[in-house]
């Protein structure tokens, strides 16, 4: 995880990277700006986000019952279910399965949860080759990087850069033609899929009523990594389940629209047990690892429970003015953008991750496009309040008494007109001394200097609106 200093430095570099900005703008234009239109395809009359929110709220409030039902269905079909309270426990379980089967190679589907628990590093440390089979994940793995977007891991790379990477790492002739690049990756990955002993996938959602886990993809890699190896392990956050098939379908329709602007993804895989006797393919052994890793703690706080409604579509990233400027790697955590700025502090420590929740703008765009109407701005404000006041329930220490005092003074002034008028007069007097080569203030002094580090600042008007009102109307506003 990035320290606050790393965050500032990476964000500063990314803010000047115009190539990154144009790559992210493609996601913004494809999905972000159109999100609300895409949802009306589900229901043009009512807001389908509210229905999806209701589905998520009900299931998160009844997780114990729903998960028990899901687990019973899967074990009844001969699968294994493991509840992992921590990331370490989840990793240890996966390693145990791999060791029992003498696994030397694992093929993986895209899974942000595996990034969260650090599974790849643990497999590699145990001498198990781990190969990402999603094209974007494969690209960042070849680069030795982590994903920079929840849905589009390699969104920060152009096809020319991918061509150079494949030429260097796969020994292929350079090309920037996407179909040729895809064929190169397919050739390299096919052999890995045919020889891996174990597949690992991340579940997008699950259904307790039917006892299956749903995995969506556009590349067909999930079909292979979930059926060809002898063992298949699915990682699923405990919150990502639906109670009934009807609820599951509500979420699936919203997920594919919000994530990729598709009515439905090219492939939808339903898994939930080992191959049955009369089935031609599928794994001999099936494991579902239900990962908690801080989620039940969030569940216990009604102020933040809503963040567990998230279906990890990544849509909030595509409209976030901060993410679109600094990209995913600046966050330094698996979940970036607005959802990461709430979820990560709650699971890794609010003080330790204060820069994430303080780095967002509270503009509200993330809530507007979220397919489950997640109120991330409300939770970001609450996290900031905890940093100001401290909260022993979340082990939060008050961050800066000076900042708190400054905001208290600001609130006092803003709620008293004479005090604000006095401050404005003082400001106008001081700004006469500041350099204004183009009419705008080039540098503010002291603690205000951060505002002008990357931009000029408009000077205070000679007359405020209230003063003009009083002058032209002859009375106080
Ligand atoms: S908060 Fe909403 S928009 Fe963001 S990833 Fe979660 S479900 Fe998608």
Boltz pocket constraint, residues with backbone or C-beta under 6 A from the ligand:
constraints:
  - pocket:
      binder: B
      contacts: [[A, 258], [A, 309], [A, 310], [A, 311], [A, 312], [A, 313], [A, 314], [A, 315], [A, 316], [A, 317], [A, 339], [A, 366], [A, 369], [A, 370], [A, 371], [A, 372], [A, 373], [A, 374], [A, 376]]
      max_distance: 6.0
